[in-house]
């Protein structure tokens, strides 16, 4: 037991520092970032962005067209039982990655069940114990001139039932309509925001990656309630605004809480590592306003909290029938348009899902279709989901030069925008 005390002391110190930063950020947010803007048909309050920021000229923060792939360590390792064999699997994967022309490897470093895939001090459920696959991957990637964007599953912590830190702090969870805790952290809770921010800070401090991607930076797409303390705070908030319908107020409150978390993560991470690229994964333009997940990403883009929004491209005959490419193209085009209308600073890329819960691609030609159509709509890159599921199609993608053609398409569009702006 005595050997655990130093670890607990470090955990407490990291959490306490992150909590102070979060409270300081909340005070600033209350002063400057919770302004009210009126819509044409109601008086809904939304997080606002100064007009000077909205009017700024947006230029890409990515040094080149973004070409990446999400990496699931457990998919990669499968049944490999030793650290040595797992390291060999990483080397083989990165050699092939480099040859493919992809530039950014995006390894998941936390799980949706609250575990960590690196030896975290903040998270106690460590999938690989003391062994550090992330450190090995980053060293090996840099030997091959590849960039690394670790992926953090920000708020998911057990899905329907609490897991991970929620077993210790069930009061941090969003709740089912009947009041029982769900497996999802509530961003309206300042302690939750501090704890989540400390995880991102730990990854940035320890590994110094080129970027980081925030997945599950959203509420669940299920009927849910805030945690108990946040629900009390919301009731006080609502009493001060008796003329606004409760549902509108609650939606605003949820959106503002998530925006505050995006802001706090961004400020904390960039304070530690100026120039760090921060990306998010999003389902698309439809979740940006009046949606259950409350992910107002255009505001985050306009405020400079994020540098890239990776939009889901999960459109297949499986879920949309014969019109799947029309749905895909509209989703991507609407996301690009919404970002520009908001004065967004972030690049819009798309996530090309090879095998997902929504469907899967059937041939390499599908990769070409998605890349070409997204390029026509003005994206600046793509990320495959996932590296392992891409393997059956990768040789054909290479031989048919789909990625170089996509890069050329993006560069032509960027050059034309620069000409138009003169």
C-alpha positions as CSV (number, residue, x, y, z in Angstrom):
1,X,0.0,0.0,0.0
2,X,2.8,2.4,0.7
3,X,4.0,2.4,-2.9
4,X,0.5,3.7,-4.0
5,X,0.6,6.8,-1.8
6,X,3.1,8.8,-4.1
7,X,0.9,8.0,-7.1
8,X,-2.2,9.1,-5.4
9,X,-0.5,12.3,-4.3
10,X,0.5,13.0,-7.9
11,X,-3.0,12.3,-9.0
12,X,-4.4,14.7,-6.5
13,X,-1.9,17.4,-7.4
14,X,-2.7,17.1,-11.1
15,X,-6.4,17.2,-10.5
16,X,-6.1,20.2,-8.1
17,X,-4.0,22.2,-10.5
18,X,-6.4,21.4,-13.3
19,X,-9.4,22.4,-11.2
20,X,-7.9,25.8,-10.4
21,X,-7.3,26.4,-14.1
22,X,-10.9,25.3,-14.9
23,X,-12.3,27.6,-12.2
24,X,-10.2,30.5,-13.5
25,X,-11.4,29.7,-17.1
26,X,-15.0,29.6,-15.9
27,X,-14.7,33.1,-14.4
28,X,-13.4,34.4,-17.7
29,X,-16.1,32.6,-19.6
30,X,-18.8,34.1,-17.4
31,X,-17.5,37.6,-18.2
32,X,-16.7,37.3,-21.9
33,X,-18.1,34.2,-23.5
34,X,-21.7,33.9,-22.4
35,X,-23.1,36.9,-24.2
36,X,-26.7,36.7,-25.5
37,X,-27.6,37.0,-29.2
38,X,-31.2,37.1,-30.3
39,X,-32.5,34.9,-33.1
40,X,-35.2,36.1,-35.5
41,X,-38.0,34.1,-33.8
42,X,-36.9,33.6,-30.2
43,X,-34.6,34.9,-27.5
44,X,-32.3,31.8,-27.2
45,X,-28.9,32.5,-25.7
46,X,-25.8,31.2,-27.3
47,X,-22.1,31.4,-26.7
48,X,-20.9,34.4,-28.8
49,X,-17.7,35.1,-30.7
50,X,-16.4,38.7,-30.9
51,X,-17.2,40.2,-34.3
52,X,-13.6,41.1,-34.8
53,X,-12.8,37.4,-34.7
54,X,-15.6,36.5,-37.0
55,X,-14.4,39.0,-39.6
56,X,-10.8,37.8,-39.5
57,X,-9.4,36.3,-42.7
58,X,-9.2,32.5,-42.3
59,X,-6.2,30.7,-43.6
60,X,-5.3,27.0,-43.2
61,X,-3.5,26.1,-40.0
62,X,-2.5,22.7,-41.5
63,X,0.9,22.8,-43.2
64,X,-0.3,20.5,-46.0
65,X,-3.4,18.6,-47.0
66,X,-4.2,16.5,-44.0
67,X,-3.8,12.8,-44.7
68,X,-4.2,10.6,-41.6
69,X,-5.6,7.4,-40.2
70,X,-7.0,6.5,-36.8
71,X,-5.2,3.6,-35.1
72,X,-6.7,1.2,-32.6
73,X,-4.0,-0.5,-30.7
74,X,-6.1,-3.4,-29.9
75,X,-7.0,-4.0,-33.5
76,X,-3.3,-3.8,-34.4
77,X,-2.1,-6.1,-31.6
78,X,-5.0,-8.6,-31.8
79,X,-3.7,-11.6,-29.9
80,X,-0.1,-10.5,-29.5
81,X,0.9,-11.3,-25.9
82,X,4.3,-9.7,-25.5
83,X,5.5,-6.1,-25.6
84,X,8.3,-7.0,-28.0
85,X,5.9,-8.5,-30.5
86,X,3.6,-5.5,-30.1
87,X,6.5,-3.2,-30.8
88,X,7.3,-5.2,-33.9
89,X,3.7,-4.8,-35.0
90,X,3.9,-1.0,-34.6
91,X,7.1,-0.9,-36.7
92,X,5.6,-2.9,-39.5
93,X,2.5,-0.7,-39.5
94,X,4.5,2.5,-39.6
95,X,6.7,1.3,-42.4
96,X,3.5,0.6,-44.5
97,X,2.0,3.8,-43.3
98,X,5.0,5.8,-44.5
99,X,4.9,4.0,-47.9
100,X,1.2,4.8,-48.4
101,X,1.8,8.5,-48.4
102,X,-0.3,9.1,-45.3
103,X,1.3,11.6,-42.9
104,X,-0.5,11.6,-39.6
105,X,-1.1,8.6,-37.4
106,X,-4.0,9.0,-34.9
107,X,-3.8,6.5,-32.1
108,X,-6.6,6.2,-29.6
109,X,-5.0,6.7,-26.1
110,X,-8.2,6.4,-24.0
111,X,-11.2,4.1,-24.4
112,X,-14.9,4.7,-24.3
113,X,-15.0,2.7,-21.1
114,X,-12.8,5.0,-19.2
115,X,-9.5,3.2,-19.6
116,X,-6.1,4.4,-20.8
117,X,-3.9,2.9,-23.5
118,X,-0.8,4.4,-22.0
119,X,0.5,4.4,-18.4
120,X,-1.6,7.3,-17.2
121,X,-1.3,8.8,-13.7
122,X,-4.7,10.4,-14.0
123,X,-6.5,7.3,-15.2
124,X,-6.1,4.3,-13.0
125,X,-7.5,1.7,-15.4
126,X,-4.5,1.0,-17.7
127,X,-5.1,-1.5,-20.4
128,X,-1.4,-2.3,-20.9
129,X,-0.2,-1.7,-17.4
130,X,3.3,-0.1,-17.2
131,X,4.1,-0.7,-20.9
132,X,3.8,2.4,-23.0
133,X,2.7,1.8,-26.6
134,X,2.2,5.5,-27.3
135,X,5.7,6.4,-26.4
136,X,7.1,3.7,-28.6
137,X,4.8,4.7,-31.5
138,X,5.8,8.3,-31.2
139,X,9.5,7.6,-31.3
140,X,9.1,5.2,-34.2
141,X,6.8,7.7,-36.1
142,X,9.3,10.5,-35.7
143,X,12.1,8.2,-37.1
144,X,9.9,8.0,-40.2
145,X,9.0,11.8,-40.3
146,X,5.3,11.0,-39.5
147,X,3.2,13.2,-37.2
148,X,1.1,11.9,-34.3
149,X,-2.2,13.1,-33.1
150,X,-3.3,11.1,-30.0
151,X,-7.1,10.6,-29.8
152,X,-8.8,11.2,-26.5
153,X,-12.3,9.9,-25.9
154,X,-13.3,12.9,-23.9
155,X,-16.6,12.2,-22.2
156,X,-17.6,8.6,-23.0
157,X,-17.0,6.5,-19.9
158,X,-19.0,3.3,-20.1
159,X,-21.9,4.0,-22.5
160,X,-25.2,3.0,-20.7
161,X,-23.5,2.1,-17.4
162,X,-20.8,4.0,-15.5
163,X,-17.3,2.8,-15.8
164,X,-13.8,4.1,-15.2
165,X,-13.6,7.2,-13.1
166,X,-17.4,7.1,-12.8
167,X,-17.1,4.1,-10.5
168,X,-15.3,6.5,-8.1
169,X,-17.3,9.6,-8.9
170,X,-20.8,8.5,-10.0
171,X,-22.0,12.1,-9.2
172,X,-20.1,13.3,-12.3
173,X,-22.3,11.3,-14.7
174,X,-25.0,12.5,-16.9
175,X,-28.2,10.7,-15.9
176,X,-30.9,8.6,-17.6
177,X,-34.4,10.2,-17.5
178,X,-35.1,8.1,-14.4
179,X,-32.2,9.7,-12.6
180,X,-29.8,6.7,-12.6
181,X,-26.2,7.5,-13.8
182,X,-25.2,6.8,-17.4
183,X,-21.7,6.0,-18.6
184,X,-21.0,9.5,-19.8
185,X,-19.3,12.4,-18.0
186,X,-21.3,15.7,-17.7
187,X,-19.4,18.7,-19.1
188,X,-21.6,21.2,-17.2
189,X,-19.8,20.0,-14.0
190,X,-16.6,22.0,-13.3
191,X,-14.9,19.1,-11.6
192,X,-15.5,16.9,-14.7
193,X,-14.0,19.6,-16.9
194,X,-11.0,19.9,-14.7
195,X,-10.4,16.1,-14.7
196,X,-10.8,15.8,-18.5
197,X,-8.5,18.8,-19.1
198,X,-5.9,17.1,-16.8
199,X,-5.9,14.0,-19.1
200,X,-5.2,16.1,-22.2
201,X,-2.6,18.0,-20.3
202,X,-0.9,14.8,-19.2
203,X,-0.7,13.6,-22.8
204,X,0.7,16.9,-24.1
205,X,3.2,17.3,-21.2
206,X,4.5,13.8,-21.5
207,X,4.6,13.2,-25.2
208,X,4.7,16.6,-27.0
209,X,2.7,15.4,-30.0
210,X,2.2,17.5,-33.1
211,X,-1.5,17.6,-32.5
212,X,-4.4,16.0,-30.5
213,X,-7.8,14.9,-31.6
214,X,-10.8,15.1,-29.2
215,X,-13.4,12.4,-29.9
216,X,-16.7,12.1,-27.9
217,X,-16.6,15.9,-27.1
218,X,-20.4,15.8,-27.1
219,X,-23.3,14.7,-25.0
220,X,-24.9,11.3,-25.7
221,X,-27.5,11.2,-28.5
222,X,-30.0,9.8,-26.0
223,X,-32.6,11.5,-23.7
224,X,-30.5,12.4,-20.6
225,X,-30.3,14.7,-17.6
226,X,-27.4,16.7,-16.3
227,X,-25.6,15.5,-13.2
228,X,-27.4,16.5,-9.9
229,X,-25.3,19.5,-9.1
230,X,-25.4,20.9,-12.6
231,X,-29.2,20.4,-12.7
232,X,-29.5,22.5,-9.5
233,X,-27.3,25.2,-11.2
234,X,-29.4,25.1,-14.3
235,X,-32.6,25.7,-12.2
236,X,-31.0,28.8,-10.7
237,X,-30.1,29.9,-14.3
238,X,-33.6,29.3,-15.5
239,X,-35.2,31.3,-12.6
240,X,-33.2,34.3,-13.8
241,X,-34.7,34.0,-17.3
242,X,-38.4,33.3,-16.7
243,X,-39.5,34.6,-20.2
244,X,-37.5,32.0,-22.1
245,X,-39.0,28.5,-22.6
246,X,-37.2,25.9,-20.5
247,X,-36.3,23.6,-23.4
248,X,-34.5,26.4,-25.1
249,X,-32.7,27.4,-22.0
250,X,-31.6,23.8,-21.3
251,X,-30.3,23.5,-24.9
252,X,-28.4,26.7,-24.5
253,X,-27.0,25.7,-21.1
254,X,-25.8,22.4,-22.5
255,X,-24.2,24.0,-25.6
256,X,-22.4,26.6,-23.4
257,X,-21.1,24.0,-21.0
258,X,-19.6,22.0,-23.9
259,X,-18.1,25.2,-25.4
260,X,-16.6,26.0,-22.0
261,X,-14.9,22.6,-21.9
262,X,-13.6,23.0,-25.5
263,X,-12.2,26.4,-24.5
264,X,-10.6,25.1,-21.3
265,X,-8.9,22.1,-23.0
266,X,-7.7,24.4,-25.8
267,X,-6.2,27.0,-23.5
268,X,-4.6,24.5,-21.1
269,X,-3.0,22.5,-23.9
270,X,-1.7,25.4,-25.9
271,X,-0.3,27.0,-22.7
272,X,1.7,23.9,-22.3
273,X,2.7,23.5,-26.0
274,X,2.2,26.6,-28.1
275,X,1.5,25.7,-31.7
276,X,-0.2,22.4,-30.8
277,X,-2.9,21.5,-33.4
278,X,-6.2,20.7,-31.8
279,X,-8.8,18.7,-33.8
280,X,-12.2,17.3,-33.0
281,X,-14.4,14.6,-34.6
282,X,-18.0,15.6,-35.3
283,X,-21.0,14.0,-36.9
284,X,-21.5,17.0,-39.1
285,X,-23.3,20.3,-39.6
286,X,-26.6,19.1,-38.1
287,X,-25.3,18.7,-34.6
288,X,-24.0,22.3,-34.4
289,X,-27.3,23.8,-33.1
290,X,-30.4,22.5,-31.4
291,X,-29.2,19.0,-31.4
292,X,-29.2,16.6,-28.4
293,X,-25.4,16.2,-28.5
294,X,-25.1,20.0,-28.2
295,X,-21.8,20.3,-30.2
296,X,-21.6,23.9,-31.3
297,X,-18.4,23.3,-33.2
298,X,-18.7,26.4,-35.6
299,X,-18.4,28.6,-32.5
300,X,-15.3,26.7,-31.4
301,X,-13.8,27.1,-34.9
302,X,-14.6,30.8,-35.0
303,X,-13.1,31.4,-31.6
304,X,-9.9,29.5,-32.5
305,X,-10.4,26.7,-29.9
306,X,-9.9,24.1,-32.6
307,X,-7.7,23.9,-35.7
308,X,-9.5,21.0,-37.5
309,X,-13.0,19.5,-37.6
310,X,-13.0,16.0,-38.8
311,X,-16.6,15.4,-40.2
312,X,-18.1,12.0,-40.3
313,X,-18.3,10.6,-43.8
314,X,-20.2,7.5,-42.7
315,X,-22.6,7.3,-45.6
316,X,-23.2,3.9,-47.2
317,X,-25.9,2.0,-49.0
318,X,-26.3,0.2,-45.7
319,X,-27.8,3.3,-44.0
320,X,-28.8,5.6,-46.9
321,X,-29.5,3.3,-49.8
322,X,-28.8,4.4,-53.4
323,X,-28.7,8.1,-52.4
324,X,-25.7,7.6,-50.0
325,X,-23.2,9.6,-52.1
326,X,-25.7,12.5,-52.4
327,X,-26.2,12.5,-48.6
328,X,-22.4,12.3,-48.1
329,X,-21.7,15.2,-50.5
330,X,-24.4,17.4,-48.9
331,X,-23.2,16.7,-45.4
332,X,-19.6,17.7,-46.3
333,X,-20.6,20.7,-48.3
334,X,-22.9,22.0,-45.6
335,X,-20.2,21.6,-43.0
336,X,-17.7,23.6,-45.2
337,X,-20.4,26.3,-45.8
338,X,-21.4,26.5,-42.1
339,X,-17.8,26.9,-41.1
340,X,-17.2,29.7,-43.5
341,X,-20.5,31.5,-42.5
342,X,-19.4,31.3,-38.9
343,X,-16.0,32.9,-39.7
344,X,-14.4,29.6,-38.8
345,X,-10.6,29.4,-38.5
346,X,-10.5,25.6,-38.5
347,X,-9.9,23.3,-41.5
348,X,-12.7,21.0,-42.4
349,X,-11.6,17.4,-43.2
350,X,-13.6,14.3,-43.3
351,X,-13.5,10.9,-41.7
352,X,-13.5,8.1,-44.3
353,X,-15.0,5.1,-42.4
354,X,-13.8,1.9,-43.9
355,X,-15.7,-0.4,-41.5
356,X,-18.1,1.2,-39.0
357,X,-21.3,0.4,-37.2
358,X,-23.2,2.3,-39.9
359,X,-21.8,0.4,-42.9
360,X,-18.6,-0.4,-44.7
361,X,-16.9,0.2,-48.1
362,X,-16.9,-2.7,-50.6
363,X,-14.0,-1.8,-52.9
364,X,-11.1,0.7,-53.3
365,X,-13.2,2.5,-55.9
366,X,-15.4,3.7,-53.1
367,X,-12.4,5.4,-51.5
368,X,-11.9,7.4,-54.8
369,X,-15.6,8.4,-54.8
370,X,-15.5,9.8,-51.3
371,X,-12.2,11.6,-51.8
372,X,-13.2,13.2,-55.1
373,X,-16.6,14.4,-53.9
374,X,-15.3,15.7,-50.6
375,X,-12.5,17.5,-52.5
376,X,-15.1,19.2,-54.7
377,X,-16.8,20.5,-51.6
378,X,-13.7,22.2,-50.3
379,X,-12.3,19.9,-47.6
380,X,-8.6,20.1,-46.8
381,X,-7.9,16.5,-46.0
382,X,-9.1,13.1,-44.7
383,X,-8.6,10.6,-42.0
384,X,-9.3,6.9,-42.5
385,X,-11.1,5.0,-39.8
386,X,-9.2,2.8,-39.2
387,X,-5.7,1.9,-40.3
388,X,-6.3,-1.8,-39.7
389,X,-9.6,-1.9,-41.6
390,X,-8.0,0.0,-44.5
391,X,-5.5,-2.8,-45.2
392,X,-7.5,-4.9,-47.6
393,X,-7.9,-1.9,-49.9
394,X,-4.6,-0.1,-49.4
395,X,-2.6,-1.7,-52.3
396,X,-5.3,-0.7,-54.8
397,X,-5.5,2.8,-53.3
398,X,-1.7,3.0,-53.8
399,X,-1.6,1.6,-57.3
400,X,-4.4,3.9,-58.5
401,X,-2.8,7.0,-57.0
402,X,-6.0,8.0,-55.2
403,X,-4.3,10.0,-52.4
404,X,-2.0,12.0,-54.7
405,X,-5.0,12.9,-56.9
406,X,-6.8,14.0,-53.8
407,X,-3.9,16.2,-52.6
408,X,-3.6,17.8,-56.1
409,X,-7.4,18.5,-56.0
410,X,-7.0,20.2,-52.6
411,X,-4.0,22.2,-53.7
412,X,-5.7,23.5,-56.9
413,X,-8.7,24.6,-54.8
414,X,-6.5,26.3,-52.3
415,X,-4.6,28.1,-55.0
416,X,-7.9,29.3,-56.6
417,X,-9.1,30.6,-53.3
418,X,-5.9,32.6,-52.9
419,X,-6.3,34.1,-56.3
420,X,-10.0,35.0,-55.6
421,X,-9.0,36.7,-52.3
422,X,-6.5,39.0,-54.0
